[in-house]
Amino acid sequence: MELEEERNLAEQEKARMYIQYLSNIFSQTQMGKPDPKFQQAKKEFESLLMPRSKEKEKKKLYEWDFDPNELIENNG
């Protein structure tokens, strides 16, 4: 049980650091002509940080979007 708690804390710290990294990257101003892929990624990142509206949105799934409990149940 203690090992699971340590893994959860490590995953939370990893996620926090990744979000901080993306925040730092997207907060910098672009030199010269902005890259359209960068602009699209920035808009997508900002939309993920915004609170969800009441209307149904098409949710994009990412590799890190999973329920750890399902993973444990399927592998255990």
The 8 nearest C-alpha neighbors of each residue, nearest first, counted from 0:
[[1, 3, 2, 4, 5, 6, 7, 8],
 [0, 2, 4, 3, 5, 6, 7, 8],
 [1, 3, 5, 0, 4, 6, 7, 8],
 [4, 2, 6, 0, 1, 5, 7, 8],
 [5, 3, 7, 1, 6, 2, 8, 0],
 [4, 6, 2, 8, 3, 7, 9, 1],
 [7, 5, 9, 3, 4, 8, 10, 2],
 [8, 6, 4, 10, 9, 5, 3, 11],
 [7, 9, 11, 5, 6, 10, 4, 12],
 [8, 10, 6, 12, 7, 11, 13, 5],
 [11, 9, 13, 7, 12, 8, 6, 14],
 [12, 10, 8, 14, 13, 9, 15, 7],
 [11, 13, 15, 9, 10, 14, 16, 8],
 [12, 14, 10, 16, 11, 15, 9, 17],
 [15, 13, 17, 11, 12, 16, 10, 18],
 [16, 14, 12, 18, 13, 17, 11, 19],
 [15, 17, 19, 13, 14, 18, 20, 12],
 [18, 16, 20, 14, 19, 15, 13, 21],
 [17, 19, 21, 15, 20, 16, 22, 14],
 [18, 20, 22, 16, 17, 21, 15, 23],
 [21, 19, 17, 23, 22, 18, 16, 24],
 [20, 22, 24, 18, 23, 19, 25, 17],
 [23, 21, 19, 25, 20, 24, 26, 18],
 [22, 24, 20, 26, 21, 25, 19, 27],
 [25, 23, 21, 22, 26, 27, 20, 19],
 [24, 26, 22, 27, 23, 41, 21, 28],
 [25, 27, 23, 24, 22, 28, 21, 41],
 [28, 26, 25, 24, 29, 23, 22, 30],
 [27, 29, 26, 30, 25, 24, 33, 31],
 [30, 28, 33, 31, 27, 32, 34, 25],
 [31, 29, 28, 32, 33, 27, 34, 37],
 [30, 32, 33, 29, 34, 28, 35, 27],
 [31, 33, 34, 30, 29, 35, 28, 38],
 [34, 32, 29, 31, 35, 38, 30, 37],
 [33, 35, 37, 36, 38, 32, 29, 39],
 [36, 34, 38, 37, 39, 33, 40, 32],
 [37, 35, 39, 38, 34, 40, 41, 33],
 [36, 38, 40, 34, 35, 39, 41, 33],
 [37, 39, 35, 41, 36, 40, 42, 34],
 [40, 38, 36, 42, 41, 37, 35, 43],
 [41, 39, 43, 37, 38, 42, 44, 36],
 [40, 42, 38, 44, 39, 43, 25, 37],
 [43, 41, 45, 39, 44, 40, 46, 38],
 [42, 44, 40, 46, 41, 45, 39, 47],
 [45, 43, 41, 47, 46, 42, 40, 48],
 [46, 44, 42, 48, 47, 43, 41, 49],
 [45, 47, 43, 49, 48, 44, 42, 50],
 [48, 46, 44, 45, 49, 43, 50, 51],
 [49, 47, 45, 46, 44, 50, 51, 43],
 [48, 50, 46, 47, 51, 45, 52, 44],
 [51, 49, 52, 48, 47, 46, 53, 45],
 [52, 50, 49, 53, 54, 47, 56, 46],
 [51, 53, 54, 50, 55, 56, 49, 46],
 [54, 52, 55, 51, 56, 50, 57, 49],
 [53, 55, 52, 56, 51, 57, 50, 58],
 [54, 56, 53, 57, 52, 58, 51, 59],
 [57, 55, 58, 54, 52, 51, 53, 59],
 [56, 58, 59, 55, 60, 54, 51, 52],
 [57, 59, 56, 60, 55, 61, 47, 51],
 [58, 60, 57, 61, 56, 64, 47, 43],
 [61, 59, 64, 58, 62, 63, 65, 57],
 [60, 62, 64, 63, 59, 65, 58, 47],
 [61, 63, 64, 60, 65, 59, 66, 67],
 [62, 64, 61, 65, 60, 66, 14, 67],
 [65, 63, 61, 62, 60, 66, 67, 59],
 [66, 64, 63, 67, 62, 69, 70, 61],
 [65, 67, 68, 69, 70, 64, 71, 63],
 [68, 66, 70, 69, 65, 71, 72, 7],
 [69, 67, 71, 70, 66, 72, 73, 65],
 [70, 68, 72, 67, 71, 66, 73, 65],
 [69, 71, 67, 73, 68, 72, 74, 66],
 [70, 72, 68, 74, 69, 75, 73, 67],
 [73, 71, 69, 75, 70, 74, 68, 67],
 [74, 72, 70, 71, 75, 69, 68, 67],
 [75, 73, 71, 72, 70, 69, 68, 67],
 [74, 72, 71, 73, 70, 69, 68, 67]]
